[in-house]
Amino acid sequence: MVLLGRFPALAGASLVVEPGESVLLQGPNGAGKSTLLRLCAGLLRPERGEATVLGRDLRTDRRSVRSSVGYVGHQSMLYDDLTVGENLRFWGKAAGVDDSQQRAAADRMQIHGRLFDVQVARLSAGQRRRTALAVAAARRPELWLLDEPHAGLDQDGRDIVDALITDAADAGGAVLVASHELDRVEPVVDRRVIIEGGQATEKPFPATGAGSDA
């Protein structure tokens, strides 16, 4: 269980994700999908129960989890007053990532040329998302935590995200994707989990492929 202010969230939720597995999280707004991702990223501490990520206990050792996680949330966690290139270098250095890994990640997200010298504050929503994804990809994380990763992206960017999810799982990483876009994400994940009422319940994909959340 996690407390948000005085209110409990994810009370009773149980979820296991294995290496090489990709999982779609769905559920109503406010159900706890983003909270679960932030918990797994080591940004929140569980108040009760057990929470283990990559073999580390989140109640006692959540800081060490962060170096092995690629988390992309609603907020980019980029510094607005730094350029794209400066953000890549700053976060890369913090994660022990060398220049070649940063460049490869930027190339994969199609971040090129003059964009490196543009302040993040001046970027479009899609450019911010590409930069945040490049920061995460450069880390080569063992666990990917993606919150509405297609938001703000054009078709090329959305296709790149799909490839990132597939390649991460194929390389043995674990991937959790929170998204309302069932039709978009279903082809690139292994299973679907619904977060609702503090519980995590696995459900099959709808036979029709209609993008319902439940």
Backbone torsions as a table, in degrees:
resi	resn	phi	psi	omega
1	MET	NA	142.5	175.7
2	VAL	-118.6	141.1	175.0
3	LEU	-100.7	126.5	172.4
4	LEU	-108.9	100.8	-167.7
5	GLY	68.7	-121.2	178.2
6	ARG	-103.7	4.7	-173.3
7	PHE	-102.9	131.8	179.2
8	PRO	-76.3	144.3	174.9
9	ALA	-132.5	149.3	178.5
10	LEU	58.8	30.0	178.1
11	ALA	-67.8	113.7	178.6
12	GLY	92.8	-0.5	-179.4
13	ALA	-71.4	138.4	178.4
14	SER	-135.7	127.2	-176.5
15	LEU	-151.6	132.7	175.9
16	VAL	-124.0	129.2	176.4
17	VAL	-123.7	125.4	-176.3
18	GLU	-92.5	157.6	173.2
19	PRO	-56.2	139.9	-179.4
20	GLY	82.3	7.8	-176.1
21	GLU	-114.2	141.7	175.5
22	SER	-121.1	133.0	-172.5
23	VAL	-129.3	132.8	174.5
24	LEU	-92.3	128.4	173.3
25	LEU	-101.3	127.9	175.8
26	GLN	-132.9	167.4	179.6
27	GLY	153.3	169.9	-179.4
28	PRO	-63.7	158.0	173.0
29	ASN	-57.7	135.1	179.5
30	GLY	84.2	4.4	-177.1
31	ALA	-75.8	-22.0	178.1
32	GLY	122.0	10.5	-178.8
33	LYS	-63.1	-49.5	179.6
34	SER	-65.5	-36.6	177.8
35	THR	-62.0	-41.6	179.1
36	LEU	-63.1	-42.6	179.2
37	LEU	-64.9	-42.3	179.2
38	ARG	-66.2	-34.8	175.8
39	LEU	-63.1	-47.5	-178.8
40	CYS	-66.4	-25.8	178.6
41	ALA	-79.9	-3.6	-179.0
42	GLY	80.7	16.7	-178.8
43	LEU	-92.3	-16.1	176.5
44	LEU	-128.5	151.9	178.4
45	ARG	-107.9	130.9	175.7
46	PRO	-69.0	138.7	179.5
47	GLU	-86.5	-30.8	179.6
48	ARG	-143.1	164.8	176.3
49	GLY	81.8	-170.3	-178.5
50	GLU	-113.9	137.7	177.3
51	ALA	-144.0	110.0	-178.5
52	THR	-121.2	126.9	177.9
53	VAL	-125.6	121.9	179.7
54	LEU	53.6	37.8	176.9
55	GLY	81.5	3.5	-178.7
56	ARG	-110.1	139.6	-179.8
57	ASP	-79.8	117.7	-177.2
58	LEU	-69.9	-15.1	178.5
59	ARG	-79.4	-23.9	-175.2
60	THR	-123.4	-16.8	-170.3
61	ASP	-144.3	40.6	-173.7
62	ARG	-73.5	-23.9	-179.7
63	ARG	-64.1	-37.3	-176.9
64	SER	-70.6	-18.3	179.5
65	VAL	-68.6	-33.3	-167.9
66	ARG	-61.5	-31.4	-178.1
67	SER	-71.1	-16.6	-177.4
68	SER	-107.8	8.1	-175.1
69	VAL	-117.4	139.2	171.3
70	GLY	-108.8	101.9	-175.6
71	TYR	-109.3	126.1	175.1
72	VAL	-126.4	107.4	-177.6
73	GLY	-106.2	-167.3	178.6
74	HIS	-63.4	-39.4	174.5
75	GLN	-89.2	133.2	-172.7
76	SER	-69.9	-22.3	-175.7
77	MET	63.2	18.9	174.3
78	LEU	-91.2	157.3	177.1
79	TYR	-90.6	116.9	-175.3
80	ASP	-61.5	-31.8	-175.3
81	ASP	-85.0	-3.7	175.6
82	LEU	-100.5	156.4	176.0
83	THR	-76.9	171.7	176.2
84	VAL	-57.9	-48.5	-179.8
85	GLY	-61.9	-40.4	179.6
86	GLU	-66.2	-38.2	176.3
87	ASN	-63.8	-43.8	179.2
88	LEU	-60.9	-43.2	-179.7
89	ARG	-68.6	-41.6	-178.4
90	PHE	-62.0	-53.2	-177.4
91	TRP	-69.8	-31.5	176.0
92	GLY	-64.4	-44.3	178.6
93	LYS	-63.1	-40.5	179.9
94	ALA	-62.3	-29.9	-178.4
95	ALA	-98.6	3.1	-179.5
96	GLY	72.8	30.0	-177.9
97	VAL	-95.1	134.3	-179.5
98	ASP	-84.3	170.3	-174.5
99	ASP	-61.3	-36.2	-177.8
100	SER	-65.9	-37.5	177.4
101	GLN	-67.4	-40.6	177.9
102	GLN	-61.8	-44.3	-179.0
103	ARG	-65.2	-41.3	179.5
104	ALA	-63.2	-41.0	179.0
105	ALA	-66.7	-40.9	178.0
106	ALA	-63.8	-42.2	178.1
107	ASP	-61.3	-41.0	-178.4
108	ARG	-64.5	-35.7	178.8
109	MET	-87.2	9.1	177.8
110	GLN	58.0	44.1	173.0
111	ILE	-99.1	109.9	-171.2
112	HIS	-133.6	164.0	165.7
113	GLY	53.1	-129.7	-172.7
114	ARG	-64.5	-20.3	-178.5
115	LEU	-59.8	-29.1	178.9
116	PHE	-60.7	-27.5	-175.4
117	ASP	-98.8	7.8	-179.5
118	VAL	-92.2	133.5	175.2
119	GLN	-63.5	141.2	-179.9
120	VAL	-58.0	-34.0	179.8
121	ALA	-59.4	-21.9	-177.2
122	ARG	-98.9	1.7	-177.8
123	LEU	-79.5	153.1	169.7
124	SER	-73.8	168.7	178.8
125	ALA	-59.8	-40.5	179.7
126	GLY	-66.9	-39.5	178.1
127	GLN	-66.5	-38.2	175.4
128	ARG	-60.7	-44.9	-178.6
129	ARG	-63.6	-42.6	178.2
130	ARG	-61.2	-41.7	-179.6
131	THR	-65.9	-43.3	178.5
132	ALA	-62.5	-40.1	178.0
133	LEU	-67.3	-36.5	176.8
134	ALA	-64.7	-41.0	176.9
135	VAL	-58.6	-44.2	-179.9
136	ALA	-67.7	-44.2	-176.5
137	ALA	-64.5	-34.9	-179.2
138	ALA	-62.0	-25.3	-179.0
139	ARG	-75.4	-16.0	-173.5
140	ARG	48.8	59.5	-171.3
141	PRO	-69.7	153.7	172.4
142	GLU	-78.6	-27.3	-179.6
143	LEU	-130.6	124.3	175.5
144	TRP	-100.8	132.0	178.0
145	LEU	-126.3	106.5	-171.1
146	LEU	-119.9	119.9	-178.6
147	ASP	-106.8	107.3	-176.3
148	GLU	48.5	58.1	-171.6
149	PRO	-67.6	-19.6	-179.0
150	HIS	-85.0	-8.3	-173.9
151	ALA	-60.3	131.1	175.0
152	GLY	81.3	-2.7	-175.6
153	LEU	-94.5	149.5	172.2
154	ASP	-79.1	-179.3	-174.9
155	GLN	-60.3	-42.4	178.9
156	ASP	-60.6	-43.3	179.4
157	GLY	-64.1	-39.4	179.3
158	ARG	-66.1	-38.0	177.4
159	ASP	-65.4	-37.4	177.9
160	ILE	-63.5	-41.8	178.2
161	VAL	-60.8	-43.4	178.1
162	ASP	-58.5	-42.6	179.5
163	ALA	-66.5	-37.8	177.2
164	LEU	-59.9	-44.7	-179.3
165	ILE	-62.1	-47.4	-179.2
166	THR	-63.1	-46.9	-177.2
167	ASP	-66.8	-37.0	179.7
168	ALA	-62.2	-45.4	179.2
169	ALA	-67.6	-41.3	179.8
170	ASP	-61.9	-29.2	180.0
171	ALA	-84.9	2.3	177.7
172	GLY	98.1	3.7	176.7
173	GLY	-80.6	164.6	174.4
174	ALA	-106.5	141.9	-175.1
175	VAL	-132.1	127.5	171.6
176	LEU	-116.6	123.9	-178.0
177	VAL	-123.1	118.0	172.3
178	ALA	-93.6	122.7	-177.4
179	SER	-158.5	145.4	171.4
180	HIS	-88.5	-7.7	-173.7
181	GLU	-92.4	76.7	-176.2
182	LEU	-59.8	-46.9	-177.1
183	ASP	-61.5	-32.5	-179.4
184	ARG	-74.9	-43.1	-169.8
185	VAL	-89.9	-28.3	-175.9
186	GLU	-50.7	-42.4	-177.2
187	PRO	-66.5	-16.6	-173.9
188	VAL	-113.9	7.3	177.6
189	VAL	-122.0	165.1	-176.8
190	ASP	-91.9	-34.9	-176.8
191	ARG	-155.2	169.8	-175.3
192	ARG	-125.3	134.5	178.1
193	VAL	-124.3	131.4	178.6
194	ILE	-98.5	127.4	174.8
195	ILE	-102.3	118.6	-179.3
196	GLU	-162.0	137.1	178.6
197	GLY	61.0	29.7	179.5
198	GLY	79.9	1.8	-177.6
199	GLN	-112.4	155.1	174.3
200	ALA	-116.0	116.8	-175.4
201	THR	-124.8	124.5	177.9
202	GLU	-76.8	133.7	178.8
203	LYS	-134.9	145.7	177.4
204	PRO	-69.5	160.2	174.4
205	PHE	-69.9	143.5	177.8
206	PRO	-58.6	138.0	-177.4
207	ALA	-62.1	-30.3	-177.4
208	THR	-81.5	-16.5	-176.1
209	GLY	77.4	8.4	178.9
210	ALA	-69.2	141.0	-171.1
211	GLY	-81.0	58.2	176.8
212	SER	-85.9	148.4	179.5
213	ASP	-81.8	-17.5	-172.7
214	ALA	-125.0	NA	NA
